[in-house]
Amino acid sequence: MDRIRPSADLRNRYSEISKICHETREPVYITVNGRGDTVILGLAEYEQIKSELKLLRMLAESEEDLSQGRVAPIKDTFDGIRQSLSLRK
């Protein structure tokens, strides 16, 4: 269930809003003059969303590389990684 709160609650009831975010792992929508303005989300959920988005972007890039023929044999790839790592020592 979406939780919608007026902006005054953010100022006056921050602890309650924070607790809702952490316990339900759901966002709380903050309104100003009855219109959506901000979304409050627990830090763990925010970090999870960022990680998932990063993964989705990498997958999309990988699909693009594959469709454009930008591929190499796995042996060449690992040889390149090993060479890069040996240069760091």
Phi and psi in degrees as GROMACS dihedral restraints (atoms count N, CA, C in turn):
[ dihedral_restraints ]
;  ai    aj    ak    al  type     phi  dphi    fc
    3     4     5     6     1   -68.3    20    10
    4     5     6     7     1   140.6    20    10
    6     7     8     9     1  -110.3    20    10
    7     8     9    10     1   124.0    20    10
    9    10    11    12     1  -121.4    20    10
   10    11    12    13     1   127.9    20    10
   12    13    14    15     1  -133.0    20    10
   13    14    15    16     1   147.5    20    10
   15    16    17    18     1   -72.6    20    10
   16    17    18    19     1   156.6    20    10
   18    19    20    21     1   -59.5    20    10
   19    20    21    22     1   -29.3    20    10
   21    22    23    24     1   -60.5    20    10
   22    23    24    25     1   -33.1    20    10
   24    25    26    27     1   -65.9    20    10
   25    26    27    28     1   -30.9    20    10
   27    28    29    30     1   -63.0    20    10
   28    29    30    31     1   -39.1    20    10
   30    31    32    33     1   -76.9    20    10
   31    32    33    34     1   -43.9    20    10
   33    34    35    36     1   -91.9    20    10
   34    35    36    37     1   -20.6    20    10
   36    37    38    39     1  -136.3    20    10
   37    38    39    40     1    40.8    20    10
   39    40    41    42     1   -56.4    20    10
   40    41    42    43     1   -45.5    20    10
   42    43    44    45     1   -58.6    20    10
   43    44    45    46     1   -40.5    20    10
   45    46    47    48     1   -65.2    20    10
   46    47    48    49     1   -43.6    20    10
   48    49    50    51     1   -65.1    20    10
   49    50    51    52     1   -43.3    20    10
   51    52    53    54     1   -60.1    20    10
   52    53    54    55     1   -43.8    20    10
   54    55    56    57     1   -61.5    20    10
   55    56    57    58     1   -42.3    20    10
   57    58    59    60     1   -60.2    20    10
   58    59    60    61     1   -46.3    20    10
   60    61    62    63     1   -59.9    20    10
   61    62    63    64     1   -43.8    20    10
   63    64    65    66     1   -74.6    20    10
   64    65    66    67     1   -38.4    20    10
   66    67    68    69     1   -74.7    20    10
   67    68    69    70     1   -40.5    20    10
   69    70    71    72     1   -92.5    20    10
   70    71    72    73     1   -16.5    20    10
   72    73    74    75     1    58.0    20    10
   73    74    75    76     1    26.9    20    10
   75    76    77    78     1  -117.5    20    10
   76    77    78    79     1   153.8    20    10
   78    79    80    81     1   -74.7    20    10
   79    80    81    82     1   157.5    20    10
   81    82    83    84     1  -116.0    20    10
   82    83    84    85     1   126.8    20    10
   84    85    86    87     1   -91.6    20    10
   85    86    87    88     1   130.1    20    10
   87    88    89    90     1  -106.3    20    10
   88    89    90    91     1   132.4    20    10
   90    91    92    93     1  -111.3    20    10
   91    92    93    94     1   152.5    20    10
   93    94    95    96     1  -126.8    20    10
   94    95    96    97     1   121.5    20    10
   96    97    98    99     1    54.9    20    10
   97    98    99   100     1    38.2    20    10
   99   100   101   102     1    80.2    20    10
  100   101   102   103     1     4.5    20    10
  102   103   104   105     1  -117.0    20    10
  103   104   105   106     1   144.2    20    10
  105   106   107   108     1   -57.8    20    10
  106   107   108   109     1   136.5    20    10
  108   109   110   111     1  -133.3    20    10
  109   110   111   112     1   -43.9    20    10
  111   112   113   114     1  -146.5    20    10
  112   113   114   115     1   155.0    20    10
  114   115   116   117     1  -122.7    20    10
  115   116   117   118     1   130.8    20    10
  117   118   119   120     1  -104.7    20    10
  118   119   120   121     1   133.2    20    10
  120   121   122   123     1  -140.0    20    10
  121   122   123   124     1   142.8    20    10
  123   124   125   126     1   -62.3    20    10
  124   125   126   127     1   150.5    20    10
  126   127   128   129     1   -60.2    20    10
  127   128   129   130     1   -41.8    20    10
  129   130   131   132     1   -61.3    20    10
  130   131   132   133     1   -42.2    20    10
  132   133   134   135     1   -67.8    20    10
  133   134   135   136     1   -39.2    20    10
  135   136   137   138     1   -61.8    20    10
  136   137   138   139     1   -46.7    20    10
  138   139   140   141     1   -62.8    20    10
  139   140   141   142     1   -38.4    20    10
  141   142   143   144     1   -62.4    20    10
  142   143   144   145     1   -45.3    20    10
  144   145   146   147     1   -62.2    20    10
  145   146   147   148     1   -43.4    20    10
  147   148   149   150     1   -61.0    20    10
  148   149   150   151     1   -43.2    20    10
  150   151   152   153     1   -64.2    20    10
  151   152   153   154     1   -43.1    20    10
  153   154   155   156     1   -64.2    20    10
  154   155   156   157     1   -40.5    20    10
  156   157   158   159     1   -64.5    20    10
  157   158   159   160     1   -41.9    20    10
  159   160   161   162     1   -60.9    20    10
  160   161   162   163     1   -43.4    20    10
  162   163   164   165     1   -63.4    20    10
  163   164   165   166     1   -44.3    20    10
  165   166   167   168     1   -61.5    20    10
  166   167   168   169     1   -39.1    20    10
  168   169   170   171     1   -64.6    20    10
  169   170   171   172     1   -42.5    20    10
  171   172   173   174     1   -63.5    20    10
  172   173   174   175     1   -40.2    20    10
  174   175   176   177     1   -64.1    20    10
  175   176   177   178     1   -41.1    20    10
  177   178   179   180     1   -63.9    20    10
  178   179   180   181     1   -41.6    20    10
  180   181   182   183     1   -63.6    20    10
  181   182   183   184     1   -40.0    20    10
  183   184   185   186     1   -64.1    20    10
  184   185   186   187     1   -42.5    20    10
  186   187   188   189     1   -63.2    20    10
  187   188   189   190     1   -38.9    20    10
  189   190   191   192     1   -64.1    20    10
  190   191   192   193     1   -45.3    20    10
  192   193   194   195     1   -58.3    20    10
  193   194   195   196     1   -44.7    20    10
  195   196   197   198     1   -63.0    20    10
  196   197   198   199     1   -45.4    20    10
  198   199   200   201     1   -68.5    20    10
  199   200   201   202     1   -25.4    20    10
  201   202   203   204     1   -93.3    20    10
  202   203   204   205     1     3.0    20    10
  204   205   206   207     1    75.7    20    10
  205   206   207   208     1    17.0    20    10
  207   208   209   210     1   -87.6    20    10
  208   209   210   211     1    74.2    20    10
  210   211   212   213     1  -132.2    20    10
  211   212   213   214     1   160.8    20    10
  213   214   215   216     1  -144.1    20    10
  214   215   216   217     1   155.6    20    10
  216   217   218   219     1   -59.8    20    10
  217   218   219   220     1   145.1    20    10
  219   220   221   222     1   -59.4    20    10
  220   221   222   223     1   -35.9    20    10
  222   223   224   225     1   -60.9    20    10
  223   224   225   226     1   -44.5    20    10
  225   226   227   228     1   -62.3    20    10
  226   227   228   229     1   -40.1    20    10
  228   229   230   231     1   -62.5    20    10
  229   230   231   232     1   -49.4    20    10
  231   232   233   234     1   -68.4    20    10
  232   233   234   235     1   -34.5    20    10
  234   235   236   237     1   -61.7    20    10
  235   236   237   238     1   -40.9    20    10
  237   238   239   240     1   -65.0    20    10
  238   239   240   241     1   -39.7    20    10
  240   241   242   243     1   -64.8    20    10
  241   242   243   244     1   -45.9    20    10
  243   244   245   246     1   -59.8    20    10
  244   245   246   247     1   -42.1    20    10
  246   247   248   249     1   -63.4    20    10
  247   248   249   250     1   -44.1    20    10
  249   250   251   252     1   -60.7    20    10
  250   251   252   253     1   -41.7    20    10
  252   253   254   255     1   -67.6    20    10
  253   254   255   256     1   -38.5    20    10
  255   256   257   258     1   -67.8    20    10
  256   257   258   259     1   -29.4    20    10
  258   259   260   261     1   -72.4    20    10
  259   260   261   262     1   -20.1    20    10
  261   262   263   264     1   -79.8    20    10
  262   263   264   265     1   -18.0    20    10
